[in-house]
Amino acid sequence: MTYEQFTNADKKGIVMVSDWFNSFLGEIDAKYFPNVKYYRDDENDTKVHYAAELFNNGVITYATFVKRLAKACNDTHENIHSILFKYISSY
């Protein structure tokens, strides 16, 4: 499912796989911030981790989460969505 189809779909909630938080952030850090040892050492990596915390706690929506990640990682919404979609078990 594409990013646009997913964000426009009528859904009540997103169920993530168990331990998605650490797995997803590990993949993002490896792909977009390979030279950063600790995420607080890079401003954009810090923004990614903070956005993931907000999404995990239900403070921001999926679309807002993807937008923040795309901006911090300097990539498209579709590419971020394709990485994140692997960690969604149901919607």
N, CA and C atoms as a LAMMPS dump frame, in Angstrom:
ITEM: TIMESTEP
0
ITEM: NUMBER OF ATOMS
273
ITEM: BOX BOUNDS ff ff ff
-5.0000000000000000e+02 5.0000000000000000e+02
-5.0000000000000000e+02 5.0000000000000000e+02
-5.0000000000000000e+02 5.0000000000000000e+02
ITEM: ATOMS id mol type element x y z
1 1 1 N 0.843 -1.162 0
2 1 2 C 0 0 0
3 1 3 C 0.899 1.239 0
4 2 1 N 0.59 2.182 -0.845
5 2 2 C 1.4 3.396 -0.929
6 2 3 C 1.114 4.311 0.252
7 3 1 N 1.984 5.268 0.449
8 3 2 C 1.827 6.225 1.547
9 3 3 C 0.512 6.977 1.417
10 4 1 N 0.211 7.46 0.227
11 4 2 C -1.01 8.232 0.011
12 4 3 C -2.251 7.389 0.281
13 5 1 N -2.296 6.166 -0.203
14 5 2 C -3.426 5.281 0.045
15 5 3 C -3.559 4.988 1.537
16 6 1 N -2.451 4.783 2.186
17 6 2 C -2.471 4.432 3.6
18 6 3 C -2.971 5.586 4.455
19 7 1 N -2.493 6.795 4.214
20 7 2 C -2.899 7.933 5.043
21 7 3 C -4.324 8.371 4.737
22 8 1 N -4.841 8.073 3.558
23 8 2 C -6.214 8.439 3.217
24 8 3 C -7.222 7.354 3.575
25 9 1 N -6.753 6.187 3.968
26 9 2 C -7.652 5.083 4.297
27 9 3 C -8.397 5.38 5.595
28 10 1 N -9.611 4.835 5.69
29 10 2 C -10.41 4.99 6.905
30 10 3 C -9.987 3.903 7.88
31 11 1 N -9.221 4.294 8.886
32 11 2 C -8.723 3.307 9.84
33 11 3 C -8.911 3.826 11.246
34 12 1 N -9.14 2.933 12.174
35 12 2 C -9.355 3.335 13.563
36 12 3 C -8.055 3.368 14.343
37 13 1 N -7.096 2.556 13.996
38 13 2 C -5.841 2.533 14.722
39 13 3 C -4.815 1.679 14.01
40 14 1 N -3.598 1.922 14.346
41 14 2 C -2.498 1.178 13.752
42 14 3 C -1.902 0.303 14.848
43 15 1 N -1.744 -0.971 14.549
44 15 2 C -1.125 -1.898 15.492
45 15 3 C 0.259 -2.228 14.966
46 16 1 N 1.25 -1.903 15.777
47 16 2 C 2.632 -2.146 15.389
48 16 3 C 3.062 -3.519 15.903
49 17 1 N 4.061 -4.098 15.263
50 17 2 C 4.612 -5.371 15.729
51 17 3 C 5.326 -5.136 17.061
52 18 1 N 5.516 -6.2 17.813
53 18 2 C 6.207 -6.032 19.086
54 18 3 C 7.663 -5.63 18.829
55 19 1 N 8.165 -4.788 19.676
56 19 2 C 9.529 -4.262 19.598
57 19 3 C 9.803 -3.509 18.29
58 20 1 N 8.773 -2.9 17.736
59 20 2 C 8.951 -2.136 16.5
60 20 3 C 9.851 -0.93 16.745
61 21 1 N 9.735 -0.338 17.918
62 21 2 C 10.441 0.898 18.229
63 21 3 C 11.952 0.732 18.042
64 22 1 N 12.534 -0.24 18.711
65 22 2 C 13.982 -0.449 18.623
66 22 3 C 14.403 -0.948 17.244
67 23 1 N 13.611 -1.83 16.658
68 23 2 C 13.953 -2.366 15.331
69 23 3 C 13.895 -1.279 14.263
70 24 1 N 12.831 -0.498 14.29
71 24 2 C 12.657 0.559 13.304
72 24 3 C 13.748 1.618 13.428
73 25 1 N 13.993 2.083 14.658
74 25 2 C 15.023 3.105 14.844
75 25 3 C 16.405 2.574 14.506
76 26 1 N 16.647 1.308 14.76
77 26 2 C 17.921 0.711 14.364
78 26 3 C 18.106 0.732 12.859
79 27 1 N 17.034 0.423 12.132
80 27 2 C 17.1 0.438 10.665
81 27 3 C 17.286 1.859 10.133
82 28 1 N 16.554 2.812 10.695
83 28 2 C 16.677 4.208 10.271
84 28 3 C 18.086 4.73 10.563
85 29 1 N 18.584 4.452 11.761
86 29 2 C 19.934 4.914 12.116
87 29 3 C 20.99 4.311 11.197
88 30 1 N 20.842 3.035 10.876
89 30 2 C 21.819 2.368 10.005
90 30 3 C 21.785 2.933 8.586
91 31 1 N 20.59 3.273 8.112
92 31 2 C 20.462 3.745 6.728
93 31 3 C 20.797 5.228 6.578
94 32 1 N 20.268 6.071 7.472
95 32 2 C 20.391 7.514 7.3
96 32 3 C 21.48 8.164 8.16
97 33 1 N 21.864 7.505 9.232
98 33 2 C 22.862 8.081 10.132
99 33 3 C 23.919 7.037 10.503
100 34 1 N 24.603 6.467 9.522
101 34 2 C 25.541 5.373 9.812
102 34 3 C 26.773 5.8 10.609
103 35 1 N 27.142 7.062 10.541
104 35 2 C 28.354 7.517 11.218
105 35 3 C 28.087 8.119 12.592
106 36 1 N 26.836 8.119 13.019
107 36 2 C 26.48 8.689 14.314
108 36 3 C 26.536 7.581 15.361
109 37 1 N 27.359 7.782 16.368
110 37 2 C 27.512 6.751 17.404
111 37 3 C 26.351 6.792 18.397
112 38 1 N 25.987 7.976 18.855
113 38 2 C 24.889 8.142 19.797
114 38 3 C 23.924 9.161 19.202
115 39 1 N 22.648 8.841 19.198
116 39 2 C 21.685 9.659 18.454
117 39 3 C 21.644 11.116 18.905
118 40 1 N 22.021 11.423 20.117
119 40 2 C 22.023 12.812 20.583
120 40 3 C 23.172 13.625 19.974
121 41 1 N 24.097 12.965 19.304
122 41 2 C 25.221 13.665 18.688
123 41 3 C 24.844 14.35 17.379
124 42 1 N 23.686 14.01 16.824
125 42 2 C 23.244 14.58 15.549
126 42 3 C 21.837 15.147 15.732
127 43 1 N 21.638 16.384 15.331
128 43 2 C 20.351 17.053 15.525
129 43 3 C 19.205 16.336 14.803
130 44 1 N 19.43 15.923 13.563
131 44 2 C 18.371 15.253 12.807
132 44 3 C 18.068 13.865 13.368
133 45 1 N 19.075 13.154 13.814
134 45 2 C 18.857 11.842 14.428
135 45 3 C 18.063 11.994 15.728
136 46 1 N 18.341 13.044 16.472
137 46 2 C 17.58 13.32 17.688
138 46 3 C 16.116 13.583 17.353
139 47 1 N 15.86 14.321 16.27
140 47 2 C 14.488 14.591 15.845
141 47 3 C 13.76 13.306 15.467
142 48 1 N 14.465 12.377 14.833
143 48 2 C 13.868 11.087 14.457
144 48 3 C 13.462 10.308 15.706
145 49 1 N 14.341 10.23 16.66
146 49 2 C 14.048 9.48 17.891
147 49 3 C 12.919 10.137 18.683
148 50 1 N 12.895 11.457 18.731
149 50 2 C 11.842 12.165 19.445
150 50 3 C 10.488 11.945 18.758
151 51 1 N 10.461 12.017 17.436
152 51 2 C 9.21 11.78 16.704
153 51 3 C 8.706 10.357 16.925
154 52 1 N 9.619 9.394 16.978
155 52 2 C 9.223 8 17.236
156 52 3 C 8.625 7.86 18.628
157 53 1 N 9.183 8.554 19.603
158 53 2 C 8.627 8.528 20.958
159 53 3 C 7.228 9.13 20.978
160 54 1 N 7.061 10.251 20.286
161 54 2 C 5.744 10.884 20.236
162 54 3 C 4.719 9.973 19.569
163 55 1 N 5.09 9.346 18.465
164 55 2 C 4.176 8.44 17.773
165 55 3 C 3.862 7.225 18.634
166 56 1 N 4.863 6.673 19.271
167 56 2 C 4.679 5.502 20.119
168 56 3 C 3.727 5.792 21.282
169 57 1 N 3.748 7.024 21.782
170 57 2 C 2.882 7.412 22.898
171 57 3 C 1.537 7.962 22.452
172 58 1 N 1.285 7.993 21.144
173 58 2 C -0.007 8.44 20.628
174 58 3 C -0.186 9.937 20.573
175 59 1 N 0.892 10.686 20.627
176 59 2 C 0.814 12.138 20.618
177 59 3 C 0.65 12.683 19.198
178 60 1 N 1.299 12.051 18.218
179 60 2 C 1.188 12.501 16.828
180 60 3 C 0.617 11.371 15.968
181 61 1 N 0.042 11.753 14.843
182 61 2 C -0.554 10.779 13.93
183 61 3 C 0.524 10.157 13.039
184 62 1 N 0.112 9.123 12.312
185 62 2 C 1.027 8.443 11.397
186 62 3 C 1.541 9.404 10.333
187 63 1 N 0.637 10.19 9.761
188 63 2 C 1.034 11.116 8.688
189 63 3 C 2.033 12.149 9.203
190 64 1 N 1.808 12.674 10.391
191 64 2 C 2.727 13.642 10.981
192 64 3 C 4.071 12.987 11.271
193 65 1 N 4.027 11.763 11.751
194 65 2 C 5.248 11.011 12.038
195 65 3 C 6.087 10.829 10.781
196 66 1 N 5.454 10.412 9.706
197 66 2 C 6.171 10.198 8.45
198 66 3 C 6.726 11.519 7.918
199 67 1 N 5.961 12.603 8.021
200 67 2 C 6.44 13.908 7.564
201 67 3 C 7.678 14.352 8.339
202 68 1 N 7.657 14.166 9.647
203 68 2 C 8.806 14.555 10.466
204 68 3 C 10.03 13.708 10.134
205 69 1 N 9.813 12.418 9.929
206 69 2 C 10.938 11.545 9.582
207 69 3 C 11.512 11.903 8.22
208 70 1 N 10.636 12.158 7.262
209 70 2 C 11.092 12.508 5.916
210 70 3 C 11.946 13.775 5.94
211 71 1 N 11.523 14.747 6.734
212 71 2 C 12.283 15.996 6.817
213 71 3 C 13.629 15.772 7.508
214 72 1 N 13.626 15.037 8.613
215 72 2 C 14.867 14.807 9.362
216 72 3 C 15.846 13.922 8.597
217 73 1 N 15.314 12.97 7.825
218 73 2 C 16.177 12.048 7.072
219 73 3 C 16.486 12.565 5.676
220 74 1 N 15.834 13.664 5.28
221 74 2 C 16.019 14.239 3.948
222 74 3 C 15.687 13.222 2.859
223 75 1 N 14.508 12.622 2.995
224 75 2 C 14.038 11.613 2.045
225 75 3 C 12.552 11.844 1.795
226 76 1 N 11.978 11.08 0.884
227 76 2 C 10.569 11.244 0.549
228 76 3 C 9.673 10.527 1.548
229 77 1 N 8.429 10.973 1.592
230 77 2 C 7.442 10.327 2.461
231 77 3 C 7.261 8.86 2.079
232 78 1 N 7.278 8.579 0.795
233 78 2 C 7.063 7.214 0.318
234 78 3 C 8.172 6.269 0.776
235 79 1 N 9.408 6.729 0.734
236 79 2 C 10.526 5.883 1.172
237 79 3 C 10.465 5.608 2.68
238 80 1 N 10.136 6.626 3.452
239 80 2 C 9.997 6.443 4.899
240 80 3 C 8.829 5.506 5.19
241 81 1 N 7.716 5.701 4.485
242 81 2 C 6.549 4.839 4.665
243 81 3 C 6.878 3.39 4.343
244 82 1 N 7.641 3.141 3.287
245 82 2 C 7.967 1.76 2.911
246 82 3 C 8.806 1.078 3.996
247 83 1 N 9.66 1.824 4.679
248 83 2 C 10.44 1.257 5.787
249 83 3 C 9.523 1.01 6.982
250 84 1 N 8.704 1.98 7.305
251 84 2 C 7.828 1.887 8.476
252 84 3 C 6.724 0.856 8.301
253 85 1 N 6.257 0.683 7.086
254 85 2 C 5.142 -0.243 6.818
255 85 3 C 5.503 -1.681 7.183
256 86 1 N 6.781 -2.018 7.167
257 86 2 C 7.212 -3.37 7.542
258 86 3 C 6.932 -3.666 9.01
259 87 1 N 6.78 -2.629 9.816
260 87 2 C 6.592 -2.789 11.253
261 87 3 C 5.128 -2.642 11.684
262 88 1 N 4.214 -2.566 10.735
263 88 2 C 2.784 -2.469 11.044
264 88 3 C 2.155 -3.849 10.876
265 89 1 N 1.523 -4.334 11.948
266 89 2 C 0.906 -5.661 11.854
267 89 3 C -0.536 -5.567 11.358
268 90 1 N -1.253 -4.516 11.736
269 90 2 C -2.608 -4.319 11.206
270 90 3 C -2.988 -2.848 11.328
271 91 1 N -3.98 -2.479 10.54
272 91 2 C -4.461 -1.097 10.556
273 91 3 C -5.938 -1.071 10.271
